[in-house]
Amino acid sequence: MTPAMREGVLAAPSRVRLSPFRSRTLQGLLFTAPLLGLFAAFVIYPMVFGLWYAADLDSYRGIFSDPVFQQTVVNTLWYVGVAVNVKLFLALLLSGMLDYRYRVVKILSALFLIPWAIPALPGILSFRWMLNSQWGIFNHLLTKFGLPSVPWLAQHDTAFGAVMIFHIWKYLPFWTIIFLAGRRAIPNELYEAAAIDGAGVLQNFMYVTFPLLRSLYLICTLLSMVFTLGDFTVPWLMTGGAPGDSTHVLATLAYRYTFAMGRLEWGLATFAVAMPVTLVFIFVLMRWVKI
């Protein structure tokens, strides 16, 4: 027995050094290495390559002088501004209608989800068939009432309007369900207190429902702006930029520059133009939800 142990003091155990391969940090890196490699190959590298390729000022001079690009910027502003606001405003109203606990409302809620549940391609093909100038159902109804047929997809206003209407029809149920979940999270005691004060339906919405859904509405607006700004499927499958490349948005125009014209630098420059706006939306969203 050592003198320290005789005095009742135990010696501190020596620290065991782990092998570097037994470190938890290193083990985690080894397990995530395949995912990190894929992320670097398919996200980091394309992003860095795109930024480097889009740094050519001649590309921006080329697209800014292109009348199609100028029209596309206007189309994108209309597409994001109108589609997002109309979609979310209708979703907020419809969520109030679907909040009633009646059997008929439950059946209508299930039917209301069909546009969001079906794939985009068959929905767009059906919509294009209805808008066909020769055998579409819309022109058939117009001729039945003695009105002239309309070339819906052959002129800018109606073709681009069809893109926005389908986008709203397709994604309206998704945001309605989100607002419906937000409504049902509001305590009923608040509505009971408002009823005691004599509040009606409009007063309940203005002073109870909307103030509590304001943060959710802003978050949904920012998310919808990001999604709509990058929407490629609906504009491309509905019109493909026709007629005369007048219904492009930035996502479809970048595809046209890159694959139809073979101008990769123009396509990347188009994405680079939209990137600051997207990053601003994402930054505001992250600050709002405190990520």
C-alpha positions as a Python dict, from the first residue, in 0.01 Angstrom:
ca = {
    (1, 'M'): (0, 0, 0),
    (2, 'T'): (138, 339, -103),
    (3, 'P'): (171, 628, 141),
    (4, 'A'): (-112, 814, -36),
    (5, 'M'): (-345, 519, 14),
    (6, 'R'): (-243, 491, 378),
    (7, 'E'): (-359, 850, 427),
    (8, 'G'): (-698, 770, 273),
    (9, 'V'): (-639, 947, -54),
    (10, 'L'): (-683, 749, -373),
    (11, 'A'): (-467, 826, -671),
    (12, 'A'): (-652, 965, -975),
    (13, 'P'): (-695, 706, -1249),
    (14, 'S'): (-483, 764, -1556),
    (15, 'R'): (-675, 893, -1864),
    (16, 'V'): (-720, 630, -2130),
    (17, 'R'): (-642, 761, -2475),
    (18, 'L'): (-876, 637, -2741),
    (19, 'S'): (-756, 546, -3083),
    (20, 'P'): (-837, 810, -3346),
    (21, 'F'): (-1058, 558, -3523),
    (22, 'R'): (-1263, 512, -3205),
    (23, 'S'): (-1347, 881, -3181),
    (24, 'R'): (-1718, 947, -3215),
    (25, 'T'): (-1657, 1247, -3440),
    (26, 'L'): (-1445, 1046, -3678),
    (27, 'Q'): (-1696, 762, -3677),
    (28, 'G'): (-1970, 1005, -3765),
    (29, 'L'): (-1765, 1146, -4051),
    (30, 'L'): (-1695, 798, -4184),
    (31, 'F'): (-2063, 703, -4175),
    (32, 'T'): (-2172, 1028, -4344),
    (33, 'A'): (-1889, 1031, -4598),
    (34, 'P'): (-2100, 874, -4879),
    (35, 'L'): (-2377, 1128, -4826),
    (36, 'L'): (-2129, 1415, -4803),
    (37, 'G'): (-1965, 1294, -5123),
    (38, 'L'): (-2298, 1286, -5307),
    (39, 'F'): (-2389, 1628, -5169),
    (40, 'A'): (-2058, 1772, -5284),
    (41, 'A'): (-2084, 1609, -5627),
    (42, 'F'): (-2445, 1698, -5705),
    (43, 'V'): (-2501, 2019, -5506),
    (44, 'I'): (-2177, 2197, -5416),
    (45, 'Y'): (-1992, 2133, -5741),
    (46, 'P'): (-2281, 2231, -5974),
    (47, 'M'): (-2345, 2543, -5766),
    (48, 'V'): (-1980, 2653, -5771),
    (49, 'F'): (-1949, 2567, -6139),
    (50, 'G'): (-2267, 2758, -6218),
    (51, 'L'): (-2154, 3066, -6027),
    (52, 'W'): (-1815, 3057, -6198),
    (53, 'Y'): (-1971, 3009, -6541),
    (54, 'A'): (-2234, 3277, -6478),
    (55, 'A'): (-1968, 3535, -6386),
    (56, 'D'): (-1919, 3620, -6753),
    (57, 'L'): (-2051, 3973, -6805),
    (58, 'D'): (-2107, 3909, -7174),
    (59, 'S'): (-2377, 3658, -7081),
    (60, 'Y'): (-2570, 3924, -6890),
    (61, 'R'): (-2534, 4171, -7176),
    (62, 'G'): (-2674, 3905, -7406),
    (63, 'I'): (-2978, 3812, -7200),
    (64, 'F'): (-3059, 4169, -7095),
    (65, 'S'): (-3069, 4271, -7462),
    (66, 'D'): (-3292, 3976, -7552),
    (67, 'P'): (-3660, 4081, -7583),
    (68, 'V'): (-3767, 3733, -7476),
    (69, 'F'): (-3579, 3773, -7147),
    (70, 'Q'): (-3741, 4110, -7084),
    (71, 'Q'): (-4087, 3963, -7142),
    (72, 'T'): (-3996, 3667, -6923),
    (73, 'V'): (-3907, 3890, -6628),
    (74, 'V'): (-4249, 4054, -6654),
    (75, 'N'): (-4416, 3712, -6682),
    (76, 'T'): (-4232, 3587, -6374),
    (77, 'L'): (-4336, 3888, -6168),
    (78, 'W'): (-4698, 3836, -6270),
    (79, 'Y'): (-4675, 3462, -6212),
    (80, 'V'): (-4533, 3492, -5862),
    (81, 'G'): (-4735, 3796, -5758),
    (82, 'V'): (-5078, 3687, -5883),
    (83, 'A'): (-5057, 3311, -5836),
    (84, 'V'): (-4917, 3326, -5482),
    (85, 'N'): (-5152, 3591, -5348),
    (86, 'V'): (-5469, 3455, -5508),
    (87, 'K'): (-5379, 3100, -5407),
    (88, 'L'): (-5315, 3182, -5042),
    (89, 'F'): (-5610, 3419, -5010),
    (90, 'L'): (-5847, 3152, -5144),
    (91, 'A'): (-5680, 2891, -4923),
    (92, 'L'): (-5742, 3106, -4616),
    (93, 'L'): (-6110, 3147, -4706),
    (94, 'L'): (-6167, 2784, -4800),
    (95, 'S'): (-6002, 2664, -4481),
    (96, 'G'): (-6280, 2841, -4292),
    (97, 'M'): (-6545, 2660, -4496),
    (98, 'L'): (-6380, 2322, -4441),
    (99, 'D'): (-6351, 2382, -4067),
    (100, 'Y'): (-6715, 2291, -4008),
    (101, 'R'): (-6758, 1941, -3861),
    (102, 'Y'): (-7039, 1825, -4090),
    (103, 'R'): (-7046, 1499, -4283),
    (104, 'V'): (-7095, 1677, -4614),
    (105, 'V'): (-6796, 1901, -4544),
    (106, 'K'): (-6578, 1595, -4478),
    (107, 'I'): (-6677, 1447, -4814),
    (108, 'L'): (-6608, 1777, -4988),
    (109, 'S'): (-6270, 1797, -4813),
    (110, 'A'): (-6173, 1459, -4954),
    (111, 'L'): (-6281, 1562, -5305),
    (112, 'F'): (-6104, 1894, -5267),
    (113, 'L'): (-5769, 1715, -5229),
    (114, 'I'): (-5794, 1549, -5572),
    (115, 'P'): (-5617, 1828, -5769),
    (116, 'W'): (-5318, 1815, -5536),
    (117, 'A'): (-5313, 1434, -5525),
    (118, 'I'): (-5312, 1364, -5897),
    (119, 'P'): (-4980, 1393, -6087),
    (120, 'A'): (-4917, 1717, -6272),
    (121, 'L'): (-4878, 1561, -6617),
    (122, 'P'): (-5228, 1406, -6658),
    (123, 'G'): (-5382, 1716, -6504),
    (124, 'I'): (-5206, 1947, -6750),
    (125, 'L'): (-5289, 1722, -7046),
    (126, 'S'): (-5656, 1725, -6945),
    (127, 'F'): (-5648, 2102, -6909),
    (128, 'R'): (-5485, 2140, -7250),
    (129, 'W'): (-5752, 1919, -7403),
    (130, 'M'): (-6027, 2137, -7255),
    (131, 'L'): (-5856, 2448, -7396),
    (132, 'N'): (-5804, 2303, -7742),
    (133, 'S'): (-5923, 2544, -8012),
    (134, 'Q'): (-6093, 2277, -8224),
    (135, 'W'): (-6241, 2015, -7993),
    (136, 'G'): (-6198, 2163, -7645),
    (137, 'I'): (-6499, 2172, -7416),
    (138, 'F'): (-6466, 2545, -7346),
    (139, 'N'): (-6496, 2642, -7713),
    (140, 'H'): (-6772, 2383, -7753),
    (141, 'L'): (-6974, 2561, -7484),
    (142, 'L'): (-6902, 2901, -7640),
    (143, 'T'): (-7030, 2789, -7981),
    (144, 'K'): (-7340, 2641, -7815),
    (145, 'F'): (-7427, 2989, -7692),
    (146, 'G'): (-7348, 3149, -8026),
    (147, 'L'): (-7015, 3298, -7918),
    (148, 'P'): (-6695, 3278, -8123),
    (149, 'S'): (-6433, 3023, -8026),
    (150, 'V'): (-6116, 3147, -7857),
    (151, 'P'): (-5763, 3026, -7935),
    (152, 'W'): (-5684, 2984, -7568),
    (153, 'L'): (-5326, 2858, -7602),
    (154, 'A'): (-5242, 3050, -7918),
    (155, 'Q'): (-5236, 3401, -7770),
    (156, 'H'): (-5029, 3537, -7483),
    (157, 'D'): (-5293, 3661, -7241),
    (158, 'T'): (-5513, 3353, -7237),
    (159, 'A'): (-5222, 3109, -7255),
    (160, 'F'): (-5039, 3266, -6963),
    (161, 'G'): (-5367, 3299, -6776),
    (162, 'A'): (-5418, 2925, -6823),
    (163, 'V'): (-5076, 2861, -6667),
    (164, 'M'): (-5163, 3066, -6359),
    (165, 'I'): (-5512, 2917, -6325),
    (166, 'F'): (-5380, 2562, -6339),
    (167, 'H'): (-5107, 2645, -6086),
    (168, 'I'): (-5367, 2785, -5846),
    (169, 'W'): (-5602, 2488, -5903),
    (170, 'K'): (-5321, 2238, -5852),
    (171, 'Y'): (-5166, 2374, -5532),
    (172, 'L'): (-5464, 2541, -5364),
    (173, 'P'): (-5562, 2227, -5165),
    (174, 'F'): (-5213, 2195, -5014),
    (175, 'W'): (-5212, 2543, -4862),
    (176, 'T'): (-5579, 2509, -4761),
    (177, 'I'): (-5498, 2205, -4550),
    (178, 'I'): (-5213, 2394, -4383),
    (179, 'F'): (-5443, 2684, -4293),
    (180, 'L'): (-5711, 2439, -4180),
    (181, 'A'): (-5461, 2280, -3940),
    (182, 'G'): (-5372, 2628, -3815),
    (183, 'R'): (-5737, 2714, -3756),
    (184, 'R'): (-5799, 2397, -3557),
    (185, 'A'): (-5503, 2478, -3333),
    (186, 'I'): (-5679, 2795, -3213),
    (187, 'P'): (-5843, 2736, -2870),
    (188, 'N'): (-6223, 2739, -2877),
    (189, 'E'): (-6224, 2944, -2557),
    (190, 'L'): (-6121, 3249, -2759),
    (191, 'Y'): (-6424, 3217, -2986),
    (192, 'E'): (-6649, 3161, -2685),
    (193, 'A'): (-6518, 3476, -2521),
    (194, 'A'): (-6570, 3667, -2845),
    (195, 'A'): (-6927, 3533, -2870),
    (196, 'I'): (-7000, 3662, -2520),
    (197, 'D'): (-6886, 4005, -2635),
    (198, 'G'): (-7128, 3981, -2928),
    (199, 'A'): (-6875, 3917, -3204),
    (200, 'G'): (-7002, 3782, -3534),
    (201, 'V'): (-6832, 3577, -3803),
    (202, 'L'): (-6644, 3874, -3950),
    (203, 'Q'): (-6532, 4000, -3610),
    (204, 'N'): (-6411, 3651, -3516),
    (205, 'F'): (-6200, 3639, -3830),
    (206, 'M'): (-6058, 3991, -3793),
    (207, 'Y'): (-5981, 3987, -3421),
    (208, 'V'): (-5928, 3618, -3339),
    (209, 'T'): (-5852, 3401, -3639),
    (210, 'F'): (-5632, 3615, -3860),
    (211, 'P'): (-5414, 3763, -3582),
    (212, 'L'): (-5330, 3409, -3470),
    (213, 'L'): (-5271, 3291, -3828),
    (214, 'R'): (-5068, 3595, -3932),
    (215, 'S'): (-4728, 3432, -3875),
    (216, 'L'): (-4839, 3113, -4051),
    (217, 'Y'): (-4974, 3317, -4343),
    (218, 'L'): (-4643, 3501, -4383),
    (219, 'I'): (-4440, 3180, -4369),
    (220, 'C'): (-4667, 3015, -4626),
    (221, 'T'): (-4639, 3322, -4850),
    (222, 'L'): (-4259, 3313, -4844),
    (223, 'L'): (-4249, 2938, -4906),
    (224, 'S'): (-4498, 2965, -5189),
    (225, 'M'): (-4296, 3245, -5349),
    (226, 'V'): (-3984, 3029, -5344),
    (227, 'F'): (-4171, 2730, -5489),
    (228, 'T'): (-4351, 2935, -5755),
    (229, 'L'): (-4037, 3120, -5862),
    (230, 'G'): (-3871, 2788, -5937),
    (231, 'D'): (-4177, 2623, -6091),
    (232, 'F'): (-4080, 2462, -6419),
    (233, 'T'): (-4335, 2183, -6466),
    (234, 'V'): (-4658, 2378, -6502),
    (235, 'P'): (-4540, 2653, -6745),
    (236, 'W'): (-4337, 2416, -6957),
    (237, 'L'): (-4595, 2140, -6993),
    (238, 'M'): (-4885, 2382, -7038),
    (239, 'T'): (-4741, 2610, -7307),
    (240, 'G'): (-4371, 2536, -7350),
    (241, 'G'): (-4321, 2911, -7385),
    (242, 'A'): (-4563, 2936, -7676),
    (243, 'P'): (-4689, 3130, -7856),
    (244, 'G'): (-4369, 3283, -7984),
    (245, 'D'): (-4173, 3239, -7658),
    (246, 'S'): (-4407, 3488, -7491),
    (247, 'T'): (-4515, 3278, -7190),
    (248, 'H'): (-4178, 3179, -7050),
    (249, 'V'): (-4087, 3220, -6685),
    (250, 'L'): (-3726, 3230, -6569),
    (251, 'A'): (-3711, 2855, -6506),
    (252, 'T'): (-3834, 2761, -6855),
    (253, 'L'): (-3630, 3034, -7027),
    (254, 'A'): (-3311, 2901, -6867),
    (255, 'Y'): (-3399, 2558, -7007),
    (256, 'R'): (-3456, 2712, -7351),
    (257, 'Y'): (-3124, 2894, -7346),
    (258, 'T'): (-2934, 2587, -7229),
    (259, 'F'): (-3086, 2300, -7427),
    (260, 'A'): (-3273, 2455, -7721),
    (261, 'M'): (-3014, 2721, -7807),
    (262, 'G'): (-2702, 2555, -7664),
    (263, 'R'): (-2608, 2866, -7465),
    (264, 'L'): (-2517, 2721, -7126),
    (265, 'E'): (-2376, 3050, -7003),
    (266, 'W'): (-2703, 3227, -7080),
    (267, 'G'): (-2903, 2964, -6894),
    (268, 'L'): (-2682, 2989, -6588),
    (269, 'A'): (-2694, 3367, -6603),
    (270, 'T'): (-3075, 3348, -6604),
    (271, 'F'): (-3067, 3138, -6290),
    (272, 'A'): (-2816, 3377, -6137),
    (273, 'V'): (-3058, 3666, -6195),
    (274, 'A'): (-3330, 3484, -5999),
    (275, 'M'): (-3094, 3366, -5723),
    (276, 'P'): (-3073, 3694, -5523),
    (277, 'V'): (-3452, 3716, -5503),
    (278, 'T'): (-3476, 3354, -5391),
    (279, 'L'): (-3203, 3401, -5131),
    (280, 'V'): (-3383, 3707, -4992),
    (281, 'F'): (-3704, 3506, -4951),
    (282, 'I'): (-3512, 3224, -4781),
    (283, 'F'): (-3325, 3465, -4553),
    (284, 'V'): (-3646, 3636, -4443),
    (285, 'L'): (-3809, 3297, -4388),
    (286, 'M'): (-3517, 3173, -4176),
    (287, 'R'): (-3516, 3491, -3967),
    (288, 'W'): (-3892, 3470, -3919),
    (289, 'V'): (-3896, 3109, -3802),
    (290, 'K'): (-3560, 3161, -3622),
    (291, 'I'): (-3375, 2872, -3785),
}
